[in-house]
Amino acid sequence: MKEYCPYCKKEVDYKIEKRDVKEFKGIEINTYENVAVCRECHQDLYVNEIEEKNNERIYELYREKANIIKPQDIVNLREKYDISQRELTAILGFGKMTINRYERGCVPTKSQSDYIRLLIDNDNKFIEKVKESYENGSINDKTYERIVSTNIENEISKDDIQDMYRRVINNSLRLKPNIFNGYKEFDLELVENIISYISSKVSNLTITSLNKYLWFIDILSFNQRGVSITGLTYQKQQYGPTIIDQRYKEISLLDDKYIRNDYEDESGTKTIITSKKNFDLSKLKDTEIEIINKIIKLLKNKKVTDISNMSHEEEGWKKTKKIDEISFEYAMNLKINQ
């Protein structure tokens, strides 16, 4: 094992020493940490992978002993009220990247942890804080109205909400087979399983890319078989084909087969779909699975912008007016299949 040693000023072999860690931030944890030690000068070295594992072990014990909230607790709070990291940061009055750091695993102070837990456990306290933030101008009208309406919606059972999403999706997408859905009747259950399968194979699958995966799968299927796989209807949008009426939003909120995660980084808000890995592809023919796998293999290592640019090269996107539905007749001349 080699690592750069700043003392020897070169790459050196190192050994691992196990050292006791009795406490962390004044809390007794009684664990250990692995330390990389240069075999030449015997100085401690920083090895990122080793330190990350040490931190995971220490942080987990510290959270348990000190009753510190976990990253997922904060994610769950945001998902409950459909708010971004930036919006939650504004509501709480924390530093710009604080929530982002906490969700990535950094440990909050005990006082901040206790305060966030209070708001998680007490809906009324959270809404009070939202109203206070709105009144002092920390959040805008749109954010305030969405949180308040979500709070009312939370009084409805989760099953009722999921049923509502399914009704909206089916009412919008279950159309008679035609040239715009690839002569295939829409099957929501099948679509959910396909999305779960794709997201099990593609790390950090964004909702933007997911639209393109599904479109490429369907047009390739139409090209080869004369029929699509999902029965979805797509329309031309700025960044490529998307499911009509933005129904990908409701589809992404279904939670039987996958999880939707919204997070922020320096480039803005991203929505990632993560598979629960309980997909069932028994409704699909072997030829359909081959098509899906071909598109996954083609796109999985490409950036979101690259996938969008690829969709812009296809006739279906080029020859369709913005917002109009994309006809599957354009599937006959696919650049992606060349």
Secondary structure, 3 states (H helix, E strand, C coil): CEEEECCCCEEEEEEEEEEEEEEECCEEEEEEEEEEEECCCCCEECCHHHHHHHHHHHHHHHHHHHCCCCHHHHHHHHHHHCCCHHHHHHHHCCCCCHHHHHHCCCCCCHHHHHHHHHHHHCHHHHHHHHHHHHHCCCCCHHHHHHHHHHHHHCCCCHHHHHHHHHHHHHHHHCCCCCCCCCCCCCCHHHHHHHHHHHHHHCCCEEHHHHHHHHHHHHHHHHHHHCCCCCCCCEEEECCEEEEHHHCHHHHHHCCCCEEEEEEEECCEEEEEEEECCCCCCCCCCHHHHHHHHHHHHHHCCCCHHHHHHHHHCCHHHHCCCCCCECCHHHHHCCCCCC
